[in-house]
Amino acid sequence: MSEDITNRLVVAVIERNETKIWPTNAAKGTKPEVIHSLVPRNIHVREAQHHTGHESDNASKAYYEEISKTLEPAGEILLVGHGHGKSNSVLKFIQHLERHHANIAHKVVGSLDINVPAMTDGELLAAARAWFDEPIHQR
């Protein structure tokens, strides 16, 4: 990772095929750490199969393990995503953490459900800052 996230507050934007991770102390214009899903190219999964849960979870597990490994040194984590039901990548990732990485799951301070594909990186970070600025989330 380009920025050191050790014991820092981190924003992780999790989508089905890509995750972007920023430390909250990053300077304006800092590029996020990007993790891509490791979907095997020789397996064809129709979009409908993905949304109904009829796909292999092997690629998802490796993808979530890579995200977990990257987030492990963080102090606190805000997860950002979108989707409902079986297409909710944040929910799937939280379940993965609870089952396999309880030490990282305890670092999750919240999640934000917003329209990620319609937003720029700057807008995503602004939404995360707004979440943290709410009095209920301040320490």
MOTAPE-V395062 format. One record per backbone hydrogen bond with DSSP energy under -1.0 kcal/mol. NH is the residue of the N-H (numbers start at 1). CO is the residue of the C=O. E is the energy in kcal/mol with one decimal. If there is no record, write none. Layout:
NH,CO,E
NH,CO,E
This chain:
7,73,-2.9
8,5,-2.4
10,76,-2.5
11,22,-2.9
12,78,-2.7
13,20,-3.1
14,80,-2.7
15,18,-2.2
19,35,-2.5
20,13,-2.1
21,33,-2.4
22,11,-2.5
24,9,-2.9
26,23,-1.7
30,27,-2.1
33,21,-2.5
35,19,-2.7
37,17,-2.4
43,40,-1.2
50,46,-2.0
51,47,-2.2
52,48,-1.4
53,50,-1.1
54,49,-2.4
61,57,-2.7
62,58,-1.8
63,59,-2.2
64,60,-3.0
65,61,-2.2
66,62,-1.9
67,63,-2.0
68,64,-2.6
69,65,-2.5
70,66,-1.9
71,67,-2.4
72,68,-1.4
74,71,-1.8
75,8,-2.3
76,8,-1.7
77,107,-2.6
78,10,-2.9
79,110,-2.4
80,12,-2.8
81,112,-2.5
87,84,-1.8
88,85,-1.6
89,87,-1.1
92,88,-2.1
93,89,-2.4
94,90,-2.8
95,91,-2.4
96,92,-2.1
97,93,-2.7
98,94,-2.8
99,95,-1.9
100,96,-2.6
101,97,-2.7
104,101,-1.1
105,101,-2.4
106,102,-1.8
107,104,-1.6
108,105,-1.3
109,77,-2.8
112,79,-2.5
114,81,-2.3
116,114,-2.0
118,115,-1.1
119,116,-2.0
124,120,-2.3
125,121,-2.3
126,122,-2.1
127,123,-2.2
128,124,-2.0
129,125,-2.7
130,126,-2.5
131,127,-1.9
132,128,-2.2
133,129,-2.1
137,134,-2.0
